[in-house]
Amino acid sequence: MQDEQAAWREQQRRAVAVRAAALEADRSAEARQASALLDDFVRRAAEAGLAPHTLAARSLDGRSTYRTHIRGWYLKSDRSVAVGDDGEYYVLTVTPSLRARFTGADLSPSMPRLIVGAGGRDGDSIPLATLLEKRLTAGDVWP
């Protein structure tokens, strides 16, 4: 009985490991596709003369706004996500910080997804390609 349980646990552990590896491979492939879309956007924005702006980030509670050292384009009208002029994808939320009030918030690029807001509330998800196209079409007139 003990041997059967041990064998079953080992089989389950292997199955979980295989599934986790497959999910990571899918996520990496999705990120590569999204990165290609972002690089294309940066190229097309430069060709269209769409100037990047210094981005701002909001605190997690939404009460404070912080300067960042990143230049790029907001993708959503609520300014929660952006693409940097370096082609990286940024989620513009940071933890509140007194230091950041004076020196600016530090942002790290996030792994891009093909569906922005996937897993969030209903109506909050939108394909990345659609967001990028809307942003290009809007030109300099963007909320």
N, C-alpha and C positions, 0 to 999 in steps of 0.2 A: 504494500500500500504506500509506504514512504517513497519507494522508488518511482511509482507511478505519479505521485504528486510532484516529486522533484522533476521528473521528465516533462510533465505538463507545464510546470512553471518555466522551465527552460525553453520549451516550445513557444510559450506566450511571450517570453522576453525577446526571443529572436523575431517573432512576428511583429512586435512593437518596434524593434530596431529597424526592420526592413521597411515598415510603413513610414517611420520617421525619416529614413534616408530618401524614400520616394517623394515625400512631401517637400523635403529640402531641395531635391533636384527640380521638382516642379516650380518651386518658388524662385530658384536661381534662374531657370529658363524664362520665367515671367519677368523677372527683374532685367534680364538682358534685352528682352523685347521692349520693355518700357524705357530703358535707357536709350535704345536706338530712337524711339519716338522723341525723347527729350533732346537728344543731339540734333535731330532733324529740326525740331522747333527752334533751337538756338540759331541754327544756320539760317532758317527761313526768316526769323525775326531780324537778324542782322541784314539780310538782303532787303527786307521791307523797311528798314530804317527805324525799327521799333526799339527805342532806347530803354536799357535796363534802369531800374531805380534801386536805391538803397532800401532793402527790405526791413520791415519791423515785425517783431514777434510779440504775441500776447502771453500773459501769464496763464497758468492752468485755470485759475479762477476767473479769468477774463477781465479783471479789474485794471491791470496795468499793461502798458505797451512799452516795449524796449527797442531801441535801435539795434541793428546788427551790423556786422562788417561784410555782409553778403549783398551783392547786387544781382538783380534779376527781375522776374516778372511774376506777379501774383496770378494764380490760375483760377481761383474762385473769388467771387465778389465779396465774401466774408474775410478774405485775405488770410485764410488758414493754411493754404499750401501754395508753394511757389516753385519755379524752376530758376536756378541760379544761372548767371551768364557763363558759368563753368559747366553747364549741362547737368548739374546735380539736382536732385529732388529734395525739397525741404518742407517739413511739417513745422509750421510757425507757432509752436507753443513751447514755452519754457517755464521752469520753476521760478517763482518770484525770488528776486535777489536785489539787495540794496547795492551791491557792487555793480551789477548790470545796469542799474539806474544811471550810473556815472560813466562806466566804461563801455557799455553796450553788451548785449547778450551774445553768448557764443552758441552757434548752431552747428550741428553735425548733419551731414546729408543722411537722408533716410533711404531705405531700399524702396524704389518705386514699384508701384503695382499698376496693372493694366486697368483696374477698376478702382478709382479713387473713392474712398469711403466704404469699401466693401466690408460687410459685417457690421456696419453702423445702423443707424435708424433708417426706416423706410423712407425713400425719396432722397437720401443723402448720397447715394452711390451714383457715380457717373463714369463712363469710360474715359480714360486718360486722353485718348485720341480726340474725343469730342471736346474736352476742356481745352486742349492745345489749339484746336482749330477755331474754337470760339474766341480764344485770346488773340490769335493772329488776326482774325476777321475784325475784331473790335479796334485794332490799331492802338493809338495813344489814348483813346476814350475808354477808360476802364474804371469801374468803381473803386 
